[in-house]
Structures are given as C-alpha cells and as structure tokens.
Amino acid sequence: MLNPIHLRTLQECVRTGSFAEAGRALGYTASAVSQQMALLERAVGAPLFERSARSARCTALAVRLTERSRDALGALESLEREVRAMVSGEEGSLRLAGFATANARILPGVLASVLERRPHAELQLDEGEPDEVVDSVLDGVLDAAVVFEYDLDPRQWPAELRVDEVVSEPMRLVLPAGHRLTGAAEIPLHELADEPWICTRRDTSGARSLVRLAAASGFVPRITFRSNDYSVIRDLVARGMGVALLPGLALGAASVRIIRLAGRQPQRRVRVLYRKENTNPLLPIALDCLHRAGADLAERWAGEGEFPVWPDGAEPGREPAAPPEGPVDLRWHDTKPEAGAGPVVGARAERSDHEPRR
C-alpha cells in the first residue's frame, strides 16, 4: 500500500522541482526527502525521477501519480479532521432519553446548552419510562437516560450503569382553588383522609408512594380518577374532582393551589443513567449541562413561602391552564383493576396516546 506521507512529499517534489525545496516546505532535509522517494519508488516498482549529479527530474509516472493522489490525500486529510473533531467532541452524535416531564422541563435547555458548546454535534432525544429505556442504555443504543425514583418506592439499577442524581423533586399537595384548606401553609396528610384522590395508574411508583404515605398517616386513599398524564390530573383537580400529590416537575397550573405537606417530606429523585465504559466525548458535556440544570432547579425549589410553579403555569407548547367549562369528561375514571399491567422493556422512537406521560 502506498504511504500517504510519501505521496504528500512527492506532490511537493513535483510542485517545486527540487528535493531541497520540497524539504524546506515540509520541514525535512533533502536527504530525508530523497529517502522517502526511494521508498515510494520501491512501492510503485518503477522510477519516479531521472537522477543526475546535479538534479532529479520528475518522470511522467511521478506527475500522473501526483495528479491521481491529490483527491485521495484530500479525502484522507478531511477524514483526519473529522476524527479529531469527534475525539474532541466538536462533532459526533449523542443519544439521550428522558421521561415526559423531564423532556418538557429539563432536557430542552440541556440540549440547547450542549449545542452552544458544540454547535456541530448531532443530538437525538427519545422518551420513555425508566423500565423502557434502561436496556437501551445497557445495549449502547442510548448514551444516557434521565429517569426517576420515588423515595417511597425505591428500585435497584443495573450494576453495569453509573447512576448520578440530577435533582431531588419535592412532592406537593395540589388542591382546587376553592378548597377549604387552601389558606394553610402546610397540611397534615390525615386532614385529607376523606377526600377523593387523583393519581397515576395502579402499576406506577407514584401510585404506590401515595398508598404507602397514606398508610403511615392511618388511612387508605379513596382514588377516584387515574391518569399517567399530569396535565390531566391537574385539570381534574382544577375542576374540583379531587386532590393530588405531585412531584415538582409536574406543578404547572395556576388554577390549582400548591401546598406543602406537613411532617415527612417525600421526594422523587431525578437521576441519569449511563454506561461506565462509555467514551463518547459529548457525554461529559451533556452530564455537566444536566447537573447545572438540576442545581438551578434545586435552588428554585429551596425558597421559603409559596411553592414556585412554572411561569404562567404553562408547559412548553401549552397555553396557561384554566378550569375548563362544560361537562366533566370521565374517560379517566378508574372503575376496575387493570389486568396484566407491567413494564415494557426497550426504547421507542414513537409513542402512542396510551403511553405514560409522567
């Protein structure tokens, strides 16, 4: 195989007509240039120069080889630049996934921050529940996944993955605007023992956490509506259909009242999972941006007084929520247990209207 360094030296020899001039242009001695050309002639199997005591004249083969190798050397130099850019993280791709509220509240800003640092990077974002994305991280389909874990429903992550905490979300009571307890600074959970509750589906960590927290307060919650879409839960609360306990990222409706729970403060922890051996140079940049976003959220949630919600109570792409008029739609009313519900494994590029949105 022809040595590209020798071909590059040949180009200078043909251009300048001199070993000495070619050496000066490339930083070699004339003797080093002569040795490279001898090696190239041996690889070609034919002379490339007509040598005399005072000069070395290029042959027609040398000129032809120079012309034909120009594009190949250009392509090789381009490849070298691309490889250096990928190694440094200037270019390359990063594949992430997150659950719905993280995708709405955290990851858009994180992705924008990554692109500010690496404008030529290719970023991909998918969405899924923790059980849907873990295997994709293990298999290398995803570089990292943002997941959640409730304190009251702990789980074990695969030992092959690193698990970093991004932010700890406070859980808050969500009440209708006209509720009898909306003036309280904080509410003991047992004060809501007789209220109808609205929460996520039976097979979710959020639902299990509510049942366990209520049990510690001496009652079983009467759950009348279920949905894995937090905007549905907030809208039902706004209609006066019940009360709810939601994590910080799900708080966004100005038409409900958000109140601190007295006593034990349950948390939902946002974590990021990634393979220990992942060498993608874009991953540390994304992790840094993600942790910065988590720190900003933690500072926002650390304030005293009324719990802050998202600006104007709006999610990206949604108008500020207001109590809707007209008859109540009871399609989310949970009247009987769901059979065979369980986690789905594997990442998805698309989602149906029936998939969880938490």
C-alpha positions as CSV (number, residue, x, y, z in Angstrom):
1,M,0.0,0.0,0.0
2,L,1.3,3.5,-0.9
3,N,2.3,5.6,2.1
4,P,0.3,8.8,2.2
5,I,3.3,10.7,3.8
6,H,5.4,9.7,0.8
7,L,2.7,10.8,-1.6
8,R,2.5,14.2,0.1
9,T,6.2,14.6,-0.2
10,L,6.0,13.6,-3.9
11,Q,3.5,16.3,-4.5
12,E,6.0,18.9,-3.2
13,C,8.8,17.5,-5.2
14,V,6.7,17.8,-8.4
15,R,5.5,21.2,-7.5
16,T,8.9,22.7,-6.6
17,G,11.1,20.6,-8.9
18,S,13.7,20.1,-6.2
19,F,14.3,17.7,-3.2
20,A,15.8,20.6,-1.3
21,E,12.8,23.0,-1.9
22,A,10.3,20.2,-1.1
23,G,12.2,19.5,2.2
24,R,12.1,23.2,3.2
25,A,8.4,23.3,2.5
26,L,7.7,20.2,4.6
27,G,10.3,20.6,7.3
28,Y,12.5,17.7,6.1
29,T,16.2,17.6,5.0
30,A,16.9,17.0,1.3
31,S,18.4,13.6,2.3
32,A,15.1,12.7,4.1
33,V,13.1,13.6,1.0
34,S,15.4,11.5,-1.2
35,Q,15.0,8.5,1.2
36,Q,11.2,8.9,1.1
37,M,11.1,9.0,-2.7
38,A,13.4,5.9,-2.9
39,L,10.9,4.0,-0.7
40,L,8.0,5.2,-2.8
41,E,9.7,4.1,-6.0
42,R,10.2,0.7,-4.4
43,A,6.5,0.5,-3.5
44,V,5.5,1.6,-7.0
45,G,8.0,-0.7,-8.7
46,A,9.3,1.9,-11.2
47,P,11.5,5.1,-11.1
48,L,9.8,8.4,-10.4
49,F,12.8,10.6,-11.0
50,E,15.6,10.8,-13.6
51,R,18.6,11.4,-11.3
52,S,21.8,13.1,-12.2
53,A,24.7,14.5,-10.2
54,R,23.0,17.9,-10.1
55,S,19.3,17.3,-10.3
56,A,16.4,14.9,-10.1
57,R,13.8,15.3,-12.9
58,C,10.2,14.0,-12.4
59,T,9.1,11.3,-14.7
60,A,5.7,11.2,-16.4
61,L,4.7,8.5,-13.9
62,A,5.6,10.8,-11.0
63,V,3.4,13.6,-12.5
64,R,0.5,11.2,-13.1
65,L,0.8,9.7,-9.6
66,T,0.7,13.2,-8.1
67,E,-2.4,14.1,-10.0
68,R,-4.3,10.9,-9.1
69,S,-3.3,11.0,-5.4
70,R,-4.4,14.6,-4.9
71,D,-8.1,13.7,-4.3
72,A,-7.2,10.7,-2.1
73,L,-4.9,12.8,0.1
74,G,-7.6,15.5,0.4
75,A,-10.1,12.9,1.4
76,L,-7.7,11.5,4.0
77,E,-7.0,14.9,5.4
78,S,-10.7,15.5,5.7
79,L,-11.1,12.2,7.5
80,E,-8.3,13.1,9.9
81,R,-10.1,16.4,10.7
82,E,-13.4,14.7,11.3
83,V,-11.7,12.1,13.6
84,R,-10.0,14.9,15.6
85,A,-13.3,16.7,15.8
86,M,-15.1,13.6,17.0
87,V,-12.4,12.8,19.6
88,S,-12.6,16.3,21.0
89,G,-16.4,16.3,20.9
90,E,-16.6,19.1,18.3
91,E,-18.6,16.7,16.1
92,G,-20.3,13.4,16.7
93,S,-23.6,12.3,18.0
94,L,-25.2,11.9,21.4
95,R,-28.4,9.9,22.1
96,L,-30.4,10.7,25.1
97,A,-33.8,9.7,26.5
98,G,-36.0,11.0,29.4
99,F,-39.4,10.7,30.9
100,A,-42.1,13.1,29.9
101,T,-41.8,15.8,32.5
102,A,-38.0,15.8,32.3
103,N,-38.3,16.1,28.5
104,A,-40.6,19.1,29.0
105,R,-38.9,20.9,31.8
106,I,-35.2,20.0,31.8
107,L,-33.8,18.4,28.7
108,P,-34.7,21.2,26.1
109,G,-32.4,23.6,28.0
110,V,-29.7,20.9,28.4
111,L,-29.7,20.1,24.7
112,A,-29.5,23.8,23.9
113,S,-26.6,24.2,26.2
114,V,-24.7,21.3,24.6
115,L,-25.2,22.8,21.2
116,E,-23.9,26.2,22.5
117,R,-20.7,24.4,23.4
118,R,-20.6,22.0,20.4
119,P,-22.6,23.6,17.5
120,H,-21.8,20.8,15.1
121,A,-22.9,17.9,17.3
122,E,-25.8,15.8,16.3
123,L,-28.2,15.3,19.2
124,Q,-31.1,12.8,19.5
125,L,-33.8,12.7,22.2
126,D,-36.2,9.8,22.9
127,E,-38.9,9.5,25.5
128,G,-39.8,6.6,27.8
129,E,-40.4,5.4,31.3
130,P,-37.4,4.0,33.3
131,D,-38.2,0.4,32.5
132,E,-38.4,1.3,28.8
133,V,-35.0,2.9,28.5
134,V,-32.7,1.0,30.9
135,D,-32.0,-1.8,28.4
136,S,-31.2,0.6,25.6
137,V,-28.6,2.3,27.8
138,L,-27.1,-1.1,28.6
139,D,-27.1,-2.1,24.9
140,G,-25.4,1.1,23.8
141,V,-28.5,2.3,21.8
142,L,-28.6,5.3,24.2
143,D,-25.7,7.2,25.7
144,A,-27.7,8.2,28.7
145,A,-31.2,8.2,30.1
146,V,-32.9,10.5,32.6
147,V,-35.1,8.5,34.9
148,F,-36.9,9.0,38.2
149,E,-37.2,7.1,41.5
150,Y,-39.5,7.7,44.4
151,D,-38.2,7.6,48.0
152,L,-41.2,5.6,49.0
153,D,-40.8,3.1,46.1
154,P,-37.0,2.5,45.8
155,R,-35.6,0.4,43.0
156,Q,-32.3,-1.3,42.1
157,W,-30.5,-0.1,38.9
158,P,-28.2,-2.4,37.0
159,A,-24.7,-2.7,38.5
160,E,-23.2,-2.0,35.0
161,L,-24.5,1.5,34.9
162,R,-23.4,4.7,36.7
163,V,-26.3,6.4,38.5
164,D,-25.9,10.2,39.1
165,E,-28.5,12.2,40.9
166,V,-29.6,15.3,39.0
167,V,-32.1,16.9,41.4
168,S,-34.5,15.8,44.2
169,E,-38.0,16.9,43.5
170,P,-40.2,17.9,46.4
171,M,-43.7,16.4,46.4
172,R,-46.5,18.8,47.0
173,L,-50.3,18.7,47.6
174,V,-52.4,20.0,44.8
175,L,-55.9,21.3,45.7
176,P,-58.7,23.0,43.9
177,A,-58.7,26.8,44.2
178,G,-61.8,26.8,46.4
179,H,-60.8,24.0,48.7
180,R,-61.4,24.5,52.5
181,L,-57.7,24.1,53.3
182,T,-56.1,26.3,50.6
183,G,-55.3,29.0,53.1
184,A,-53.0,26.7,55.1
185,A,-49.2,27.0,54.9
186,E,-48.9,23.2,55.2
187,I,-51.3,20.4,55.6
188,P,-51.0,17.1,57.5
189,L,-51.9,14.3,55.2
190,H,-54.5,12.8,57.5
191,E,-56.5,16.0,57.1
192,L,-57.3,14.8,53.5
193,A,-58.2,11.2,54.5
194,D,-61.8,11.7,53.4
195,E,-61.0,13.5,50.1
196,P,-61.2,11.8,46.7
197,W,-57.7,11.4,45.3
198,I,-56.4,11.6,41.8
199,C,-53.2,9.9,40.9
200,T,-51.3,7.8,38.4
201,R,-52.1,4.2,37.4
202,R,-52.0,1.4,39.9
203,D,-48.8,-0.1,38.4
204,T,-46.8,3.2,38.9
205,S,-44.3,4.3,41.6
206,G,-46.4,7.4,42.1
207,A,-49.5,5.5,43.0
208,R,-47.6,3.1,45.3
209,S,-45.9,6.0,47.0
210,L,-49.3,7.7,47.7
211,V,-50.7,4.5,49.2
212,R,-47.7,4.0,51.4
213,L,-47.6,7.6,52.6
214,A,-51.3,7.5,53.4
215,A,-50.9,4.2,55.3
216,A,-48.3,5.9,57.5
217,S,-50.9,8.5,58.3
218,G,-53.5,5.9,59.2
219,F,-55.8,5.8,56.1
220,V,-56.3,4.2,52.7
221,P,-56.7,6.9,50.0
222,R,-60.0,6.8,48.0
223,I,-58.7,7.1,44.5
224,T,-61.4,8.0,42.1
225,F,-59.5,9.1,39.0
226,R,-56.2,7.8,37.5
227,S,-54.1,9.1,34.6
228,N,-50.4,9.0,33.8
229,D,-50.7,12.4,32.2
230,Y,-50.0,15.1,34.8
231,S,-51.8,17.7,32.8
232,V,-55.0,15.6,33.1
233,I,-54.5,15.2,36.9
234,R,-54.1,19.0,37.3
235,D,-57.1,19.7,35.1
236,L,-59.3,17.3,37.1
237,V,-58.1,18.9,40.4
238,A,-58.9,22.3,38.9
239,R,-62.4,21.1,38.2
240,G,-62.8,20.2,41.9
241,M,-62.8,16.4,41.3
242,G,-60.3,15.7,44.0
243,V,-56.8,16.3,45.4
244,A,-53.4,15.1,44.3
245,L,-49.8,14.7,45.4
246,L,-47.4,15.6,42.6
247,P,-43.7,16.0,42.1
248,G,-42.1,19.4,41.4
249,L,-41.7,19.0,37.7
250,A,-45.4,18.3,37.3
251,L,-46.5,21.5,39.0
252,G,-47.6,24.0,36.4
253,A,-51.3,25.0,36.7
254,A,-52.1,28.5,38.1
255,S,-55.8,27.3,38.6
256,V,-54.9,25.0,41.5
257,R,-53.4,25.6,44.9
258,I,-50.0,24.0,45.7
259,I,-49.3,23.5,49.4
260,R,-46.5,21.9,51.4
261,L,-47.2,18.6,53.1
262,A,-46.7,18.7,56.9
263,G,-44.3,16.3,58.5
264,R,-42.4,13.9,56.3
265,Q,-41.4,15.4,53.0
266,P,-41.4,12.7,50.3
267,Q,-39.2,13.1,47.3
268,R,-39.0,12.0,43.7
269,R,-35.3,11.8,42.6
270,V,-34.3,12.5,39.1
271,R,-31.3,10.5,38.1
272,V,-29.2,10.0,34.9
273,L,-28.0,6.5,33.9
274,Y,-25.1,5.8,31.6
275,R,-22.6,3.1,30.9
276,K,-19.3,3.2,32.9
277,E,-17.2,2.5,29.8
278,N,-18.9,5.0,27.5
279,T,-16.2,7.1,25.9
280,N,-18.4,9.4,23.9
281,P,-16.7,12.9,24.3
282,L,-20.1,14.6,24.2
283,L,-21.4,12.7,27.2
284,P,-19.3,14.6,29.9
285,I,-20.5,17.8,28.3
286,A,-24.2,16.7,28.5
287,L,-23.8,15.5,32.0
288,D,-22.3,18.8,33.1
289,C,-25.2,20.7,31.5
290,L,-27.7,18.3,33.1
291,H,-26.2,18.8,36.6
292,R,-26.2,22.6,36.1
293,A,-29.9,22.4,35.2
294,G,-30.5,20.3,38.3
295,A,-28.7,22.7,40.5
296,D,-30.8,25.6,39.2
297,L,-34.0,23.7,39.9
298,A,-32.8,22.8,43.4
299,E,-32.1,26.5,44.1
300,R,-35.5,27.4,42.8
301,W,-37.3,24.8,45.0
302,A,-35.3,25.7,48.1
303,G,-37.1,29.0,48.7
304,E,-39.5,29.6,51.5
305,G,-43.1,30.6,51.3
306,E,-45.4,29.8,48.4
307,F,-44.0,27.0,46.3
308,P,-42.9,28.3,42.9
309,V,-44.6,26.9,39.7
310,W,-43.6,27.2,36.1
311,P,-44.0,30.7,34.5
312,D,-47.7,31.5,33.9
313,G,-48.5,27.9,34.9
314,A,-47.6,26.8,31.3
315,E,-45.7,23.9,29.9
316,P,-43.8,24.3,26.6
317,G,-46.3,24.3,23.8
318,R,-49.3,24.7,26.1
319,E,-51.4,27.7,26.9
320,P,-51.8,28.5,30.7
321,A,-54.2,26.1,32.2
322,A,-57.6,27.4,33.3
323,P,-60.6,25.5,34.7
324,P,-62.4,24.2,31.6
325,E,-66.1,24.8,31.1
326,G,-68.7,22.2,30.2
327,P,-69.4,18.7,31.3
328,V,-66.7,16.6,33.0
329,D,-65.1,14.0,30.8
330,L,-64.9,10.8,32.8
331,R,-62.8,8.8,30.5
332,W,-60.0,8.5,33.1
333,H,-62.3,7.2,35.8
334,D,-60.7,4.0,37.1
335,T,-63.6,1.7,37.9
336,K,-61.8,-1.7,37.9
337,P,-58.3,-3.1,38.3
338,E,-56.1,-3.3,35.2
339,A,-55.0,-6.8,34.4
340,G,-51.5,-7.8,33.4
341,A,-50.0,-4.3,33.6
342,G,-46.2,-4.4,33.7
343,P,-43.1,-2.7,32.5
344,V,-42.2,-2.6,28.8
345,V,-38.5,-3.1,28.0
346,G,-36.7,-1.3,25.1
347,A,-36.6,2.2,23.8
348,R,-39.2,3.5,21.4
349,A,-38.8,6.1,18.6
350,E,-42.5,6.9,18.8
351,R,-45.3,6.8,21.4
352,S,-49.0,6.2,21.3
353,D,-51.6,8.3,23.0
354,H,-52.0,5.5,25.6
355,E,-48.4,5.5,26.8
356,P,-47.5,7.1,30.1
357,R,-46.6,10.8,30.2
358,R,-45.0,11.5,33.6
